[in-house]
Structures are given as C-alpha cells and as structure tokens.
Amino acid sequence: MEGGAGAARRAGAPPTAARAAAAAAAASPPEQQQQQQQQQQQQQQDGGDDDDELERLLDVYSEQAERETAAAAARAAARARRAAPPPARVRRAEALDAPLPAANKGFALLSKMGYQPGQGLGRDGQGRADPVPLVLKAGRKGLGVEEAQRKREREAEARALEEAAKRRATAEQAAAGFKGARAEAYALRRLRRHVAAAEAACRSLDEAAGVEGNPLLGPDPAAAAAATAAAGEGSSAEEGPVPPPPPPRPCCGAGDADGGGASDGEGPADAGPPPPGELGADEAAVRLAELVSYLRGRHWYCVFCGARYDGEEDLAANCPGPSEADHE
C-alpha cells in the first residue's frame, strides 16, 4: 500500500488523487497493484520523454536564432565596410583638400614673390587660384583609351543631332510645300470665282445697256447649253443642222485699227477668251483686272462690293478700291 502511495506522490499527482490511488491499492489484489505500478512507471517515462523533446526543440530554436543574428550582423558590417571609403583614399582626399601650410617650400617661394592665399596667379591675379587637381586613373585601360571613347561618343551624338536637324528641316520643307500648294490652289479657285462673277455682272449690265459683242466676255454658258439642246432637238426632228450663232462684234471701239473687225468675213471669227475654269493663275489675274477696270469705267460697278454706284464720283467716294485687298 505504501508502495502505491509513494508511486502516486512521485508521479506528481494531487494529494486527493494520491490518497485515492493508495486506497485502491489497499483494496486491490497483488496482481492488480503490480499492473498499476507498471502503468505509473510508464507514465513517468512518457512524461520524461516529452520534457526531453521540448528541451531539444528549444535548444534547436535558440541555436538557429543565434546563427541568424550573427549572419545579419556580418552582413551589416560588410555593407558598412563597402560604403566607407578606404583609409588611403580618405587620407589622400583630406591631404588634397587641405591648404598648403606655411612650411611648404613652394608656398614660401610664392609668398616671397607677393602671393596671397586665395589670390590668382599672375601680375593682375587673373590666373589660377587653386592648385591643379590630381586625377588618378581608375581601371586597367591604356592611356588615351577613355579619351578616344569619349571623343567617339561626342561625334556620335553630334551626328545624331545633325541627322535629327536634317529630318526636321525636311519635314518643315515638306509641310511648307504642301501648305504652299494648297494656298496656291485656293488662290486660283478664288480668282476663277471672281472672274466668273465679273463676267456674269458684265454680261448682265451690257445686256441692260444694249451693248453686244464684248470681247472681254467668253462664251455664255447658258447660251451654249441652249444651243446644244436646240441642236439635239433639231437633229431628232430631221430639220437639218442648226446654224452657229454669229460671231461677237466688238464694242467700245474694239477691233482693228482700220475699223475692220472679225465680222468682215475674212478669216475665222474669234471665239473669245476661254471660260474661267480653264484659266491659269496669271491669266485669271489679268482677266480679272480687265473686267474690273471695264465694269468700274463703263458701268460704275465694283465686283468686290457687289454694287453699282450712281457715278464715277460716287464710286470713288464709297468704294474702298479696285482690288480685293482694298476690301479686306
């Protein structure tokens, strides 16, 4: 019985559980007590194994954390060493940045010749004020290789800039040519419209004034269309060909110097100037100038104003001028 109670106490069981185990052992036969003792021993061994496994895991984790901490510290130290300049370079930079001391022989010679710290060399102090910098060669390339490489880079950059400038100039010329062509085409269309309007006004005013055969006017589009239609109807009715209209007679003294004209029956009659749509820029400009001059002098009519005035004085007083630019 005492053996069962002692085993219960060694197992770390609570006092109530130990007393219950002792009471059960006192009331049990010897075989049952032996089995209970074996079970208690097995439980003690299992608990000890769990404690050992936990301790082993804790040791492993501690060692791993120490290794990671040491590795991080080593990496930080390596970065610090790489970031920090070498001691020799630091000393060289400090020595070059420090001014020459008074004990320096070169400085003493300059001082005897009147040199002052911070003053430029030369009689008027226009020369160098700082010592010639010391440039150390880095790398294993030969002398002059880097300068040649920089020269090639500068030449390539200059060529690229020149090509870009050429391309830009070509594009600007093409754009200017395109704009110029469009502007010329627009100006020609505008001139032709003015010529057509001037011819229509001249034809209408001449008809109202009873003037016939104006040499400045081309064939009347309406008359030509009517003649074509009449010719088609006559041929369909088998009435024979329609005779052509008589040639235009000159007016306002136009004609030959001896008074003869195209109506004397000698030679073919003049068909007149071409229609406005077939005129070039120069021809349209000349035709427009002639029509404007005729309308202003004969009918006191301004093509650009689109109005007829009461007389020459009214035209001169109220019309801005004989050109389109005067009306802008």
MILO-896822 format. One record per residue: residue number from 1; x, y, z of N, C-alpha, C in turn. Coordinates in pm, whole numbers, plus 32768, in hexadecimal, padded with zeros to 4 digits. Each point is the difference from the previous one (the first is absolute). Layout:
BEGIN
NUM_X_Y_Z_X_Y_Z_X_Y_Z .
...
This chain:
BEGIN
1_8054_7F88_8000_7FAC_8078_8000_8057_807C_8000 .
2_806A_7FFD_8051_8059_8073_8003_8049_8010_7F7B .
3_801C_7F8D_7FC3_8041_800A_7F7D_7FA9_8047_7F9A .
4_7F7A_7FE3_8001_7FA4_8042_7FA2_7FF4_8093_801D .
5_7FF7_8027_8081_7FF5_808E_8024_807E_804B_7FDD .
6_8075_7FC0_801B_807F_8043_7FDE_800E_8013_7F6B .
7_7FD3_7F9E_7FB0_8005_800F_7F6E_7FA7_8070_7FD1 .
8_7F8B_800E_8040_7FA5_806C_7FDC_803B_8086_8021 .
9_8044_800B_8077_803F_807F_8022_8074_8021_7FA2 .
10_8051_7F99_7FDC_806E_8018_7FA3_7FCF_802A_7F76 .
11_7F8B_7FD1_7FD7_7FC8_8026_7F7E_7FCE_808E_7FFE .
12_8000_8043_8073_7FD4_808B_8004_7F6B_800B_8002 .
13_7FB4_7F9B_802A_7F6F_8006_8004_7FD4_8054_8075 .
14_7F8C_803C_7FF7_7FCB_8050_8070_7FEC_7FA8_807C .
15_7FF7_803E_8076_7FF0_7FB0_807C_7F81_7FAC_7FFD .
16_7F95_8035_7FCD_7F83_7FB1_7FFD_800F_7F88_7FA5 .
17_8044_8015_7F8D_8016_7F91_7FA4_805E_7F98_803D .
18_8064_802E_804E_805D_7FA2_8040_7FB8_7FAB_8069 .
19_7FA9_8042_804A_7FB6_7FB3_8065_7FA1_7F9C_7FBC .
20_7FC4_802C_7F90_7FA6_7FA4_7FBA_804E_7F89_7FC8 .
21_807A_801A_7FCF_8051_7F93_7FCB_802C_7FA3_806F .
22_8020_8038_8076_8029_7FAC_8072_7F8D_7FAA_8030 .
23_7F89_803D_8002_7F8C_7FB3_802B_7FE0_7F91_7F9D .
24_800F_801E_7F7F_7FE5_7F99_7F9A_8067_7F91_8007 .
25_807D_8026_8021_8068_7F9A_800B_7FEB_7FA7_8079 .
26_7FCE_803A_8070_7FE9_7FB0_8078_7F8D_7FA0_7FEA .
27_7F9F_802B_7FAB_7F8B_7FAB_7FEC_8011_7FA0_7F8B .
28_806E_8005_7FB5_8013_7FAE_7F88_8057_7F87_8021 .
29_7FF6_7F9B_7FB4_8056_7F8A_8013_808E_8020_7FD5 .
30_8061_7FB0_8018_808E_801B_7FE0_8018_800D_7F69 .
31_7FBB_7FB4_7FAA_8016_800B_7F6E_7FD2_8089_7FCC .
32_7F8E_802E_8033_7FCE_8081_7FD3_805D_8071_802D .
33_8034_7FF4_807C_805E_8065_8030_807E_8005_7FA8 .
34_802F_7F8C_7FD6_8076_7FFB_7FAC_7FE7_8042_7F78 .
35_7F89_7FE8_7FC9_7FDF_803F_7F81_7FF8_8098_800D .
36_7FC5_802D_8070_7FF7_8091_8016_808B_803E_800D .
37_8058_7FBB_8044_8089_8034_800E_8046_800A_7F77 .
38_7FEC_7F9C_7FAC_803C_8003_7F7A_7FC8_8075_7FAC .
39_7F7C_8015_800C_7FC4_806E_7FB6_8038_8087_802F .
40_800F_800E_8084_8037_807D_8036_8090_8016_7FD1 .
41_804F_7F97_7FFC_808A_800D_7FD1_8005_8027_7F6B .
42_7FA4_7FC2_7FB3_7FFB_8022_7F72_7FD9_8091_7FEB .
43_7F9F_8032_804E_7FD9_808B_7FF6_8073_805D_8024 .
44_804D_7FDA_8067_8073_8052_8024_8068_8004_7F8F .
45_8017_7F8D_7FC2_8060_7FFD_7F91_7FD0_8054_7F89 .
46_7F7B_7FF5_7FE1_7FCA_8050_7F92_800B_8095_801B .
47_7FE0_802B_807B_800C_808D_8024_8090_8030_7FF6 .
48_805D_7FAD_802A_808C_8027_7FF4_802C_800C_7F70 .
49_7FCF_7FA6_7FA8_8024_800A_7F72_7FC9_8081_7FC2 .
50_7F85_8026_8023_7FC8_807D_7FCC_8051_8077_802D .
51_802A_8001_807C_8052_8070_8031_8084_8006_7FB6 .
52_803C_7F8F_7FE6_8081_7FFF_7FB8_7FEE_8033_7F71 .
53_7F93_7FD7_7FBE_7FE7_802F_7F77_7FEB_8096_7FFD .
54_7FB7_8037_805E_7FEA_8090_8006_8083_804B_8016 .
55_8054_7FC9_8058_8081_8041_8017_8057_7FFD_7F82 .
56_7FFD_7F90_7FB9_804E_7FF8_7F85_7FCE_8067_7F99 .
57_7F7C_800F_7FF1_7FCA_8062_7FA3_8027_808F_8026 .
58_7FFB_801C_8082_8029_8085_802D_8092_801A_7FE1 .
59_8053_7F9D_8012_808F_8011_7FE2_8016_8019_7F6A .
60_7FB6_7FB6_7FAC_800F_8012_7F6F_7FD6_808C_7FD7 .
61_7F8E_802E_8035_7FD1_8086_7FDD_8060_806B_8030 .
62_8038_7FEE_8073_805F_8063_8035_807D_8006_7FAA .
63_8034_7F8C_7FD8_8077_7FFF_7FAA_7FE2_8040_7F78 .
64_7F8B_7FE5_7FC7_7FDC_803B_7F80_7FF4_8098_8009 .
65_7FC2_8030_806E_7FF4_8091_8012_808A_8041_8011 .
66_8059_7FBD_8046_8087_8038_800F_8049_8006_7F7B .
67_7FF1_7F97_7FAD_8043_8001_7F7E_7FC8_806F_7FA6 .
68_7F7B_8011_8000_7FC6_8069_7FAE_802B_808B_802F .
69_8008_8013_8083_802D_8081_8035_8090_801B_7FD9 .
70_8055_7F9B_8009_808C_8012_7FDB_800E_801D_7F6A .
71_7FAF_7FBC_7FAB_8007_8019_7F70_7FD2_808D_7FDE .
72_7F96_802F_8041_7FD2_8088_7FE8_8068_8067_8029 .
73_8040_7FE9_8070_8069_805C_802D_8076_7FFF_7F9E .
74_8022_7F8A_7FCB_806E_7FF8_7F9F_7FDD_804A_7F7F .
75_7F82_7FF3_7FCF_7FD8_8047_7F88_8002_8097_8015 .
76_7FD0_802D_8074_8003_808F_801D_808F_8035_8004 .
77_8059_7FB5_803B_808C_802B_8006_803E_8005_7F75 .
78_7FDD_7F9D_7FAA_8036_8000_7F77_7FCC_8078_7FB2 .
79_7F7E_8021_800D_7FCB_8076_7FBD_8044_807F_8030 .
80_8017_8009_8081_8044_8076_8035_808E_800B_7FCA .
81_8044_7F8D_7FF3_8088_8005_7FCA_7FFF_8029_7F6D .
82_7F9D_7FCD_7FB4_7FFB_8026_7F74_7FDB_8094_7FEE .
83_7FA8_8033_8054_7FD7_808C_7FF5_806F_8060_8029 .
84_804D_7FDB_8061_8069_8058_8030_8075_7FFF_7F9D .
85_8037_8075_7FDD_8074_8003_7FA6_807A_7FC3_8043 .
86_805D_7FCF_7FB1_807A_7FC9_803D_804D_806B_804C .
87_8047_7FDA_8063_804B_8064_804F_8063_804E_7FAB .
88_8041_7FBD_7FA0_8061_8048_7FAD_7FBC_806C_7FAB .
89_7F8C_7FE0_7FCB_7FB9_8062_7FB1_7FD3_8076_8056 .
90_7FD2_7FE1_8078_7FD6_806C_8059_8074_805B_8022 .
91_8070_7FC3_801D_8076_8053_8023_802D_8053_7F88 .
92_7FFB_7FC4_7F87_8029_804A_7F8A_7FA3_8077_7FE6 .
93_7F7B_7FEA_800F_7FA1_806D_7FEA_8012_806E_8067 .
94_8018_7FDA_807D_8017_8065_8067_807E_8050_7FE4 .
95_8068_7FBB_7FD1_807D_8046_7FE4_7FF1_8060_7F89 .
96_7FB2_7FD6_7F9B_7FEF_8057_7F8C_7FA7_8077_801F .
97_7F9D_7FEC_8057_7FA6_806E_8022_803F_8063_8062 .
98_8062_7FD6_8049_803B_8059_8063_8057_8068_7FBA .
99_7FFC_807E_802A_8056_8067_7FC3_8094_7FE5_801F .
100_8054_803D_7FAC_8090_7FEE_8016_802A_8045_8082 .
101_804A_7FBA_8051_802E_8041_807C_806E_8066_7FE3 .
102_8018_8054_8061_8067_8067_7FEE_808A_7FC5_7FF6 .
103_8014_7F86_8036_8083_7FC1_7FFA_801E_7FC3_7F78 .
104_7FA0_7FFA_7FA5_8017_7FC7_7F7D_805F_8059_7FB1 .
105_8062_7FC3_7FBD_8065_804E_7FB9_7FC2_804F_7F8C .
106_7FA7_7FBE_7FB7_7FC2_8047_7F91_7FAD_8076_8030 .
107_7FB7_7FED_806C_7FB0_806E_8036_8059_806F_8032 .
108_8070_7FDC_803C_805D_8066_8032_8038_8052_7F8C .
109_8023_7FBE_7F90_8033_804A_7F8C_7F96_805E_7FC7 .
110_7F85_7FCF_7FF7_7F95_8057_7FCE_7FE9_8076_805E .
111_8004_7FE8_807F_7FEC_806C_8060_806C_806B_7FF2 .
112_807D_7FD5_7FE6_806B_8061_7FEF_7FEB_8056_7F83 .
113_7FBB_7FC5_7F9C_7FE5_804C_7F86_7F7F_8051_8008 .
114_7FC2_8005_8076_7F8A_8053_8014_7F7C_7FB7_7FF3 .
115_8002_7F7D_8000_7F82_7FB6_7FF4_7FB4_8002_8083 .
116_7F7C_800D_7FF6_7FA8_7FFC_8073_7FA1_7F89_7FF1 .
117_7FDF_7FBC_806D_7FA4_7F8C_7FF6_7F79_802A_7FC6 .
118_7FCE_7FB1_7FA0_7F82_801F_7FBE_800E_805A_7F88 .
119_8078_8036_7FE7_8016_805A_7F90_802A_7FB0_7F85 .
120_7FD7_802E_7F89_8028_7FBE_7F85_8090_801D_7FDC .
121_803B_7FA9_7FB1_808A_8012_7FD6_8008_806F_7F97 .
122_8078_8033_7FED_8014_8069_7F9E_800A_8089_803F .
123_8027_8060_7FAC_8013_8086_8033_7F7D_803E_8030 .
124_7F96_7FE8_7FB3_7F7E_8039_8023_7FA5_7F9D_8046 .
125_8035_7F8E_8024_7FAD_7F9B_8045_7F98_7FBF_7FA8 .
126_8018_7FFE_7F7B_7F9C_7FC8_7FA6_8014_7F6A_7FE9 .
127_8069_7FC6_8038_801D_7F73_7FE7_7FB6_7FA4_8060 .
128_8030_7F85_8007_7FC1_7F99_8053_800E_8022_8092 .
129_7F92_7FED_8049_8001_801A_8090_800B_7F80_8051 .
130_7FE1_7F8F_7FC6_8008_7F80_8046_8069_7FA8_7FBF .
131_803B_7FA7_804D_8063_7FA5_7FC4_7FC2_7FA6_7F96 .
132_8054_7FCE_7FA8_7FD2_7FA5_7F98_7FCF_7F80_8044 .
133_7F84_7FD6_7FE5_7FCE_7F89_8045_8048_7F82_7FD3 .
134_800A_7FA4_805E_8040_7F80_7FE5_7F94_7F9C_7FD9 .
135_8008_7FCE_7F87_7FA0_7F9F_7FCD_8046_7F7B_7FF0 .
136_7FD7_7FA1_8050_803B_7F7C_7FFB_7FB5_7FA9_7F9C .
137_804A_7FB5_7FB5_7FC4_7FA9_7F9B_7FC9_7F82_8043 .
138_7F81_7FE4_7FE4_7FC0_7F89_8036_7FE7_7F9F_7F8D .
139_8014_7F82_8018_7FEC_7F9B_7F99_8084_7FD3_7FC5 .
140_7FF6_7FA1_7FA6_8078_7FC3_7FC6_8010_8020_7F6B .
141_7FB4_8061_7FCE_800D_8025_7F75_807C_8056_7FEB .
142_8033_7FFD_7F84_8076_804C_7FE1_7FE6_8095_7FFD .
143_806B_804D_7FFC_7FF5_8090_7FFD_7FC4_802C_7F7B .
144_7FA0_805B_8006_7FC0_8033_7F88_7F87_7FB2_7FD2 .
145_7FE6_7F8B_8039_7F8E_7FB0_7FD3_7F7D_8042_8028 .
146_7FF8_802F_807A_7F85_8040_802E_7FE5_8082_7FB5 .
147_806B_804D_7FE4_7FEE_807C_7FB5_7FD0_7FE3_7F71 .
148_8038_7F96_7FC2_7FD3_7FDC_7F79_7F6E_7FD2_8002 .
149_7FDC_7FB6_8068_7F75_7FD2_800B_7FA2_8077_8012 .
150_8028_805F_8055_7FAD_8077_8012_7FF6_8051_7F7E .
151_806D_8004_7FB3_7FFC_8047_7F81_7FA1_7FBD_7F9F .
152_8003_7F7B_7FFB_7FA2_7FB9_7FA8_7F70_8017_802C .
153_7FE8_8002_8081_7F79_801B_8032_7FD3_808C_7FDA .
154_805A_8063_800D_7FDB_8088_7FDA_7FE3_800A_7F6A .
155_8052_7FBC_7FAE_7FE7_8002_7F70_7F7C_7FBD_7FDD .
156_7FE2_7F8E_8042_7F80_7FBD_7FE5_7F8B_8057_8029 .
157_800D_8046_8071_7F95_8059_802B_7FEF_8075_7FA0 .
158_8071_8036_7FCD_7FF6_806E_7F9F_7FBE_7FD0_7F7F .
159_8024_7F87_7FD3_7FC0_7FCB_7F87_7F6B_7FEB_8014 .
160_7FDB_7FCD_8075_7F72_7FEB_801B_7FB5_8085_8002 .
161_803C_8067_803B_7FBF_8083_8001_7FF5_803A_7F73 .
162_8069_7FEC_7FAE_7FFB_8032_7F77_7F94_7FB9_7FAE .
163_7FF9_7F7C_800F_7F98_7FB6_7FB7_7F74_802A_802D .
164_7FF0_8014_8082_7F7D_802D_8031_7FDE_808A_7FC8 .
165_8064_8058_7FF8_7FE7_8085_7FC7_7FDB_7FF5_7F6C .
166_8044_7FA7_7FB6_7FE0_7FEE_7F72_7F72_7FCB_7FEF .
167_7FDD_7F9D_8052_7F79_7FC9_7FF6_7F97_806B_8021 .
168_801D_8050_8065_7FA2_806A_8024_7FF5_8067_7F90 .
169_8072_8025_7FC2_7FFB_8060_7F91_7FB4_7FC7_7F89 .
170_8016_7F7E_7FE4_7FB8_7FC2_7F90_7F6A_7FFF_801A .
171_7FDB_7FDD_807B_7F71_7FFF_8021_7FC4_808B_7FF7 .
172_804B_8065_802D_7FCD_8089_7FF7_7FF3_802C_7F6F .
173_8062_7FDB_7FAC_7FF5_8024_7F73_7F89_7FBB_7FBE .
174_7FEE_7F7F_8021_7F8E_7FB9_7FC6_7F7C_803F_802C .
175_7FF9_8023_8081_7F86_8040_8031_7FEB_8088_7FBF .
176_806F_804C_7FF1_7FF2_8083_7FC0_7FD7_7FF1_7F6E .
177_803B_7F9C_7FB9_7FD8_7FE9_7F76_7F6F_7FD7_7FF3 .
178_7FD5_7FAA_805B_7F73_7FD6_7FFC_7FA4_8076_801C .
179_8024_804F_8065_7FAD_8074_801F_8002_8064_7F8C .
180_8079_8012_7FC2_8007_805C_7F90_7FAD_7FD2_7F89 .
181_8004_7F7B_7FE5_7FB0_7FCC_7F91_7F6B_8012_801B .
182_7FD7_7FE5_807A_7F74_8013_8022_7FD8_8093_7FF8 .
183_805B_8056_802F_7FE2_8090_7FF9_7FF5_802F_7F6F .
184_805A_7FCE_7FAA_7FF8_8026_7F73_7F7F_7FCD_7FC0 .
185_7FDC_7F82_801F_7F84_7FCA_7FC7_7F87_804F_8030 .
186_8001_8025_8081_7F8F_804F_8034_7FFC_808B_7FBF .
187_8074_803D_7FEE_8004_8085_7FC0_7FCE_7FF8_7F70 .
188_8027_7F93_7FB7_7FD1_7FF2_7F76_7F69_7FED_7FFA .
189_7FCB_7FAE_8058_7F6E_7FEE_8003_7FBA_8083_8020 .
190_803A_804D_805B_7FC3_8081_8024_8003_8061_7F89 .
191_8071_8003_7FB8_8009_8056_7F8A_7F9A_7FD7_7F97 .
192_7FF2_7F7F_7FEA_7F9F_7FD2_7F9C_7F72_8025_8027 .
193_7FE0_7FF7_8082_7F7A_8029_802C_7FEA_8095_7FE7 .
194_8065_8051_801C_7FF3_8090_7FE8_7FEE_801D_7F6B .
195_804B_7FB8_7FAB_7FF3_8014_7F6F_7F74_7FD9_7FD2 .
196_7FCE_7F8E_8032_7F79_7FD6_7FD9_7F98_8066_802D .
197_800F_8033_807C_7FA1_8063_8031_8009_8081_7FAE .
198_807B_8028_7FDD_8010_807B_7FB1_7FC5_7FEE_7F74 .
199_8015_7F8A_7FC3_7FC5_7FE8_7F7C_7F67_8001_8006 .
200_7FC7_7FC2_8067_7F6E_8000_800C_7FCB_808E_8011 .
201_8042_8051_8054_7FD3_808A_8013_8011_8052_7F80 .
202_806F_7FEB_7FBB_8019_804A_7F84_7F99_7FDA_7F96 .
203_7FE2_7F7F_7FF6_7F9D_7FD4_7F9C_7F77_803A_8020 .
204_7FDA_8000_8080_7F7E_8034_8027_7FF7_8096_7FE9 .
205_8067_804A_8024_7FFE_8091_7FF0_8007_8027_7F6D .
206_8051_7FB6_7FB1_8005_801E_7F70_7F78_7FE7_7FBE .
207_7FC0_7F95_802A_7F7D_7FE2_7FC6_7F9C_806C_8025 .
208_8005_802F_807B_7FA5_806B_8028_801E_8083_7FB7 .
209_8080_8018_7FE0_8026_807B_7FBB_7FFB_7FF1_7F69 .
210_7FE1_7F8A_7FCD_7FF8_7FEA_7F70_8086_7FF0_7FBE .
211_8066_7FDA_8049_8086_7FEC_7FC9_800B_7F6F_7FD4 .
212_8032_7FEA_7F88_800E_7F7A_7FCA_8090_7FEA_7FD2 .
213_8027_7F80_8003_8084_7FDC_7FCC_8072_8032_8053 .
214_7FF9_7FF6_8082_806E_802B_8056_8073_7F9B_7FF3 .
215_8076_802B_7FD4_806E_7FA1_7FEE_803A_7FCC_8083 .
216_7FE0_8041_806D_8033_7FD0_8081_7FB5_7F85_8031 .
217_7F8B_7FE7_7FC8_7FAD_7F92_8032_8017_7F83_7FAC .
218_8003_7F90_8045_8007_7F81_7FBC_7F76_7FD3_7FD6 .
219_7FF4_7F87_7FCF_7F7C_7FCD_7FD8_7FA4_7FF7_8079 .
220_7F84_8024_7FE8_7F9C_7FFC_806A_7FDC_7F6E_801E .
221_8012_7FD3_807B_7FE0_7F74_801F_7F6D_7FE0_7FE7 .
222_7FA6_805C_801E_7F72_7FE6_7FEB_7FE1_7FF7_7F6C .
223_803C_805A_7FAF_7FE7_7FFD_7F70_803A_7F82_7FC1 .
224_8077_7FD9_802E_803C_7F86_7FCB_7FAB_7F86_8021 .
225_7FCB_7FFB_807B_7FAA_7F8F_8025_7F80_8001_7FAF .
226_7FC7_8077_7FE8_7F85_8008_7FAF_801B_7FD7_7F71 .
227_8074_802A_7FC9_8021_7FDA_7F77_8013_7F6A_7FF3 .
228_8041_7FC4_8064_8013_7F6F_7FFE_7F7B_7FB8_8005 .
229_7FA6_8030_8056_7F7D_7FC1_8009_7FB1_8011_7F7F .
230_8008_8077_7FC3_7FB8_8018_7F82_8038_7FAA_7F91 .
231_8085_7FEE_7FFF_803C_7FAB_7F9A_7FD2_7F71_800F .
232_7FF4_7FD4_807B_7FD1_7F77_8015_7F70_7FEF_7FD5 .
233_7FAC_8061_801C_7F73_7FF5_7FD7_7FF1_8008_7F69 .
234_8051_8058_7FBE_7FF6_800D_7F6F_802A_7F81_7FB9 .
235_806A_7FC0_8032_802C_7F84_7FBF_7F9B_7F91_8013 .
236_7FBC_7FFE_8071_7F9B_7F99_8016_7F85_8016_7FAA .
237_7FE1_807F_7FDF_7F8B_801F_7FAB_8023_8001_7F6D .
238_8080_7FE5_7FDD_802D_7FFC_7F75_7FE5_8085_7FB9 .
239_801E_806B_8046_7FEE_8084_7FC4_8083_8037_7FCB .
240_8065_7FB1_8002_8080_8030_7FCF_8052_803C_8071 .
241_807E_8019_7FE9_8057_8038_8069_7FDB_808F_8021 .
242_8011_8022_807C_7FE5_8088_802E_8078_8055_7FE0 .
243_7FF0_8072_7FC0_8074_8054_7FDF_803D_8038_8080 .
244_8085_8011_8000_8041_8037_8078_7FDA_8091_8015 .
245_8008_8030_807E_7FDE_808C_801A_8066_805B_7FC0 .
246_7FD8_807B_7FE2_805F_805D_7FC1_8071_8020_8060 .
247_8075_8020_7FCA_8072_8021_8058_7FE6_8081_804B .
248_803B_800E_8077_7FEB_807B_804E_803F_8077_7FBB .
249_7FBA_8071_8009_8033_807B_7FC4_8044_8055_806B .
250_806F_803D_7FDC_8045_8051_8064_7FB1_807C_8023 .
251_8010_802A_807D_7FBD_807A_802D_8066_805F_8038 .
252_7FD4_8079_8018_8054_8068_803D_807C_8019_7FAC .
253_7FF2_7FF7_7F7A_8071_801F_7FAB_8063_7F90_7FF4 .
254_7FE1_7F88_8034_805D_7F91_7FF8_8000_7FCB_7F73 .
255_806C_7FD1_7FCF_800B_7FC9_7F79_8083_8026_7FC2 .
256_8006_7FF9_7F7D_807C_8020_7FBB_8014_8096_7FFB .
257_8075_8027_7FE2_8020_808F_7FFC_7FBC_8046_7F8D .
258_7FE1_7FB9_7F8F_7FC0_803E_7F8E_7F6A_7FFA_8006 .
259_7FCB_7FD7_8077_7F6F_7FFD_8010_7FC6_7F7B_7FDD .
260_804D_7FA7_7FC2_7FCE_7F7D_7FDE_8003_7FA6_8077 .
261_7FAD_7F9D_8003_7FFC_7FA3_806F_7FFC_7F74_7FCD .
262_7FD7_7FA7_8057_7FF8_7F73_7FDD_7F85_7FE3_7FAF .
263_7FA3_8064_7FF3_7F82_7FE9_7FB8_8009_8022_7F6D .
264_8078_801E_7FCB_800A_8024_7F74_8005_7F88_7FA6 .
265_7FF6_7F8B_803F_7FFA_7F88_7FB1_8086_7FCB_7FD8 .
266_806E_8040_8025_8084_7FD0_7FDD_803A_7FB5_8077 .
267_8016_7F80_7FF2_803B_7FB1_806B_7F97_7FD0_8060 .
268_8025_7FA4_8056_7FA3_7FC9_8062_7FE3_8065_806D .
269_7F89_7FF9_8035_7FD8_805B_806C_8044_7FD8_8082 .
270_8020_8063_8055_803F_7FE8_8081_7F99_7FC7_8061 .
271_8020_7F90_8039_7FA3_7FC0_805E_8001_8041_8088 .
272_8056_8061_801A_8005_8042_8081_805C_7FB8_8062 .
273_8014_8037_8078_805A_7FC4_8063_7FC6_7F7D_8035 .
274_8054_7FAD_8039_7FD0_7F80_8037_7FAD_8017_807D .
275_7FB3_7F9D_8028_7FAF_800F_807A_8058_800B_807C .
276_7FCB_8035_806D_8053_8014_8079_803B_7F7F_8038 .
277_7FB9_7F90_7FF2_8033_7F84_8038_807C_7FCC_7FBC .
278_8023_8034_7F88_8075_7FD3_7FB7_8075_8061_800B .
279_7FF1_8069_804C_8068_8066_800B_8068_7FD7_8067 .
280_807D_8027_7FE2_8068_7FF1_8065_8002_8077_805E .
281_8061_7FFE_805C_8005_806A_8065_801B_8087_7FBF .
282_8065_8007_7FA7_8021_8081_7FC1_7F91_802E_7FA3 .
283_7FCA_7FA5_7FB1_7F95_8024_7FA3_7F84_8032_804C .
284_7FDF_7FB8_806F_7F8C_802A_804E_8015_808A_803D .
285_807B_801A_802E_801B_8084_803A_7FF2_806F_7F97 .
286_8036_7FE6_7F88_7FF6_8065_7F96_7F6F_8014_7FD5 .
287_7FB7_7F93_7FEF_7F73_800A_7FD9_7FB0_804B_806A .
288_8017_7FE2_807D_7FB6_8044_806B_801E_8095_8001 .
289_8080_8023_7FED_8024_808F_7FFD_7FBA_8047_7F8D .
290_7FF9_7FBF_7F8B_7FBD_803E_7F8E_7F6A_8011_8019 .
291_7FC1_7F98_8039_7F71_8008_8019_7FE0_8068_806B .
292_8051_8005_8069_7FE9_8064_8069_800E_808D_7FC7 .
293_8068_8014_7FAE_8013_8085_7FC5_7F8B_8025_7FA4 .
294_7FD1_7FA0_7FB1_7F90_801C_7FA6_7F81_801E_804E .
295_7FE0_7FB1_8065_7F86_8014_804D_8002_8083_804C .
296_8073_8024_8037_8007_807D_804B_7FFA_8079_7FA2 .
297_803C_7FF5_7F89_8001_8073_7FA6_7F82_800E_7FAD .
298_7FBF_7F90_7FDD_7F8B_8007_7FA8_7F7D_8000_804E .
299_7FF8_7FAA_8068_7F81_7FF1_8049_8007_8030_8091 .
300_8074_8033_802A_8013_802C_808D_7FD8_7F90_8061 .
301_802E_7F88_7FE0_7FDD_7F89_8050_8081_7FC9_803D .
302_7FF7_7FDB_8081_8073_7FC4_8046_7FE3_7F6C_8017 .
303_805B_7FAC_7FCE_7FED_7F6E_800F_8009_7FD6_8091 .
304_805A_803B_804D_8017_7FD7_8089_7F98_8039_805F .
305_7FCA_8076_7FDF_7F92_8035_8050_7F7C_7FBD_7FDA .
306_7FF7_7FD4_7F82_7F83_7FC4_7FD0_7F92_8067_7FEF .
307_8025_807D_7FE0_7F9D_806C_7FF6_8024_805C_7F8C .
308_7F98_803F_7FC9_8011_8062_7F96_7FE7_808A_803A .
309_8059_805E_7FE1_7FF8_8085_8039_7FC1_805F_7F99 .
310_7FE0_8076_8032_7FB7_8060_7FAE_805A_8048_7F9C .
311_807F_7FFE_8017_805A_8044_7FA5_8090_7FED_8029 .
312_8058_8040_7FB6_808E_7FF0_801D_8024_803D_8088 .
313_7FC3_8074_801E_801E_803E_8082_7FCB_7FAB_8073 .
314_7F87_7FC9_7FF1_7FC9_7FA9_8068_8055_7F83_8012 .
315_8031_7FC9_7F92_8056_7F8A_8007_8082_801F_8048 .
316_803D_8071_7FDF_807F_8026_8041_7FED_8021_8093 .
317_7F8B_8032_8025_7FEB_802A_808B_7FDA_7F8B_805A .
318_7FB8_7F9E_7FCC_7FC9_7F97_8056_8041_7F76_7FED .
319_8047_7FEA_7F94_8042_7F7E_7FEB_808E_8006_8039 .
320_802A_7F9C_804A_8088_8006_803A_806E_7FFF_7F99 .
321_7FEC_7FBE_7F8E_806B_7FFA_7F9D_7FE4_7F97_7F96 .
322_8055_7FF8_7F9B_7FE6_7FA4_7F91_8030_7F71_8018 .
323_8047_7FE3_806F_8036_7F7A_8019_7FB9_7FBF_8078 .
324_8013_7F7D_8006_7FC3_7FB7_806F_8042_8023_8086 .
325_8083_801C_7FFC_8044_8026_807C_7FC9_8081_803A .
326_7FCD_805A_7FA9_7FC7_807D_8034_7F7F_7FE9_804D .
327_7FBF_7F8E_7FE7_7F80_7FE4_8041_800D_7FA9_807C .
328_807A_7FDC_8028_8010_7FAC_8076_8002_8054_807E .
